Amino acid sequence: MNLTDPDANAAETNFHPASLERQVHQIPWFHSIDLGEGLVTKGQKPLDVHQIEYAAIFDPVDVRGGSVIDIGAWNGAYSFEAKRRGAARVLATDYLAWRHPARGREGFDLARSVLGIDLEVGELDIPSLMPERVGTFDVVLFLGVFYHLQDPIAAVQQIATLAREVLIVETHTDALEIRRPAMIMYRGAELDGDISNRWGPNPACMVALLKQSGFVKVDAAWTNVGYRTVYHAWRTDRLRRSGNVNERKIAVPYPPLLWTRRLLGRTKRRLASAFGLGTA
């Protein structure tokens, strides 16, 4: 089923360097994307952080010749990386970010055009992501989305049906002092002053949820970027690049920094409220 937008496969456009730089600076970026010729989009997430996350997310899995869906693609950095690593088919999807008046899809379209990357695009919300609508994929990317959702458990159970081989989830992590499966629910803008940060699952919670969603093995690892974890949930070992087929488990550190982050988030919210600055 072809979900590509009418202009999604447009040929690479030749941009004048000065004109391109002006366009890039006019767009609000979250991802830092190297557009070549020394021009890197100034995202909220620095380029070196992306490199660390690319390794944590893609190094364990062989995407060459396979199909990938990137759910919550936004500026497209991880969709583009999947293509760079040899994926034959990539479907980049988003909905909330692309329809948000302060975010939008302009950055994704510009970066894709400059880089000349051939992929499919679908402006689809999570309820629309069903096998009968989009098909199934060797690899499903669900990066930085879980903890923003009102019902993340139902979302994981749904998108698991799209994954033929592996579902990769990257998320903020909390409740590390609790050994049993647990999630913290954030009130308002408690975490980092961001009202869209709703949940903080611990690793035991994510591993249990992914196994209940039909995956036989779950590798868990820190991304080495703050309290972020990445999970590779496997149906088979066909695409695993590591010679070790045993599950990878992570050591859980003592979490004082998480308590500090929550305290800072509450302080930021109170200051914003006192001075009428808002918290978005």
N, C-alpha and C positions, 0 to 999 in steps of 0.2 A: 504494500500500500504506500503510495507516494504522498508524503505530507509536505513536500518542499514548496515554499512560497514561490510565486511566479518568477521573481527575480533572484531566487536563491543561488542559482548556478551561473550568475552573470560572470563574464570574464573579468579577470583582474584589471582594475582601472589604473591608468598612469596618473599619479598625483604629482603636482608641483610641490617640492619640499616645503616651501613657505606656506602654501595654501593648506597642505596636509597638517602641518604643525598648528596652524590656527584652528582647524577643525578639531584636532585632538584636544586642544586646550579648552574648547568650548563645551566639551562633553564631561559629565560627572562619571568618573571611572571607579570601579571597585577592584577590578583586576589590573595588574600591571602587565602589559603585553608588549613584547619587543616587536616593533613594526619594521625594523631594519633601518639602515643608514643612521644608527645612533638614536633613533626616536623610540622612546619607551613611554607608554601611557602612564600617567601618574595616578595609579590606583591606591585605594586605601590599604590594600594588601601589597607590600613591596615585592619586587621581582625575586629577591633572594628567598622570601618565604614561599613563593610559588615553586621555586626549584626544589625546596625541601619537600613540599607537598606532592609535586610530580613524582619524586622518587618513592615516597611512602605509598602513593596510590597506584602508580603504574608499574613499578619495578617488579612486584610479585606476580604480575599477570601478563600473559602473551596475547596482545591484542592484534598482532599481525594477521591481516586477512580476515579479521572478524568484524562483527557488528557491535556498535556501541550506542546507547542512548544516554544522554547527559540531561538529567532532570534538574531544572533550576540553573540553566547555563549562564544566565545574565550576560556578562561581557564576552563569554565564550572561551576563556583561557584553557579550560580543561577539555572542551570539545576539540579545540585546535591541537592540543597536545596529543589527544588520542589519534588524530589524523597523522600528526608528525611521527607517531610511533608505529604507523603502518596499518591502522584500522581501515578496512575496505569501505565500511559504511558507518557514518556517524549521524545520528539525529539529535540536534540540539533543541531542547524545549525549555520554555519558561512561560510564565503568565503574570504573576504578581509584579515581578521586577520590570518586565517589559511594558506593563500597563501603568506602572507607577509614574505620576507626572514628573517627579524629580529624578527618575532613573531612566526608564525607557530602553528601547532596543537600538538606539542610534549608534552606541559604541560597538555593539556586536556587529552590526551591519558594516560599519566603517572598517573595523579590524579584519573581518572576513574578506572584504573587498581588497584591502591593501595587501593582505597575505596571499590572496588568490587561492583560498582553501575551499575545496568542493565538498560541501556537506548539505544535509537536509535540515530544514527548520520547521518547527511546529509550535505555534503559540497555543499551548495546551495547559490547562490546569490539571492538577493531580487526579481529580475524579474522572478526567477524560483518558487517562493513561491505562487503557485496558488492552489486553492482547488482541481482541477483535477489532480495535480501533487502530493501533499502531504496530501490531505484530509482537514478536519476541526478539530478544537480542542476546548475543553471547555475553555481553558485559553491560551492566546497568550501573551508572554513576549517580549517586544520591549524596551530593557533597554540600555541606553547610546548609541543609534544608531541614533536617529532622527536628531540631530544637526550636524552630520558628513556628511549627504547625500546632493548630489547636488539638488535633488528634493524631500524633505522630505514629502511634502503634498501628492504627488502622491503615495509615498511609504505607507503612513498611509492608504490612501483610498484602496490600493491594499491588504495590510495585514489584513485590517478589515474584508475582506471576509473569512478569516480563522477562525475567532472567533465565536463560537456558543454562548458563554455566556459573556466573558469579555476580553477586550484588555487592557493590563497594559503597559503604556508608562512612562519611566523615562528619563528626559532630563535636560540639562543645560537650565537656564532661564534668560531672559533679558527683556528690554523694560518695566520694572515694573512701570515706571512713566507714561506710556500710558495706559489709561483705556480701550480703544478699542482694538480689536484683532490686534496684530502687531508682527513682527519679525525683529530683527537686523541681517543684513548680515555683516559678518566679512571679512575684506580685508586681504588676506594673512594670516600671523600668528598673527593677532591682538589680539586674545584671548589666553592668557597664552602661547604665543609664539608657538602655535601649528597650522600648516597650515591646518590640517584636521578639525579644529573647524570652521564650516561655518555659523551656525545660532544660534540665541538666541530668541526663541519664548516667549511671555508673557503668563500667565495663561489664559487670555481671548481668545487668539489665539488657544491654545490647546483645550480648552473646545469647542469652536465653530467648530474646525476642526473635533473633534471626534463625535460631534453630527451630523454634516453634513455627516459623514461616516456611519451613521445608528444606533448609540447607543442612547438609550433613556435617560440615566442618566450618568453623569460624576462626580466622586468624585475627588477632587483635594487636594493635601496636600504637604507641605514641607517635605523633607527627613531629615531635620536638618543637612544636610551635604552641606555646602556652598550654592550656589544659584541653588539647584537642586530641581525639583518638580517631583511628581509621580501622575499619573492619572489612575484611574480605570474607564474604559468606559463599562457600563453594557447594555446588551440587555434585561435581566430580573434580578429579585432579587434572583434567585434560589441559587446562590453560594455566596451571600453576607453573611458575618458572623456577621455584625453589626445589631442590632435590629432596628436601625434608617434607614428607607428607603429613607429619604430625601437626596438630594445631599449635599455633604460636600464641602464647598467653603473655600478658603484660604484668609487670610488678606494679602494684598500686602504691604510690607515695603518700606520705602524710600531707593533707591538703590545706595548710594554712593560707596559701596564696588565694585559694578559692574564696575563703571567708573574707579576705582582704578585698577581693574584687567585688563581692556582693556589698560590702560596706561602702566602697567607693561609689558603686552604682546608686545606692540609696542616697548618699550624700549629694551626688550630682543631681539626682531627681529633686531633692528638697531645695537645693540652690536654684535650680531652674524654675521651680514653682514659685519660690520667694521673689525672684526677679522677673517673673513672667516671660521666661525664655523658651518654655516648652521643653520636651524631652525627645522629640523625634530626631 
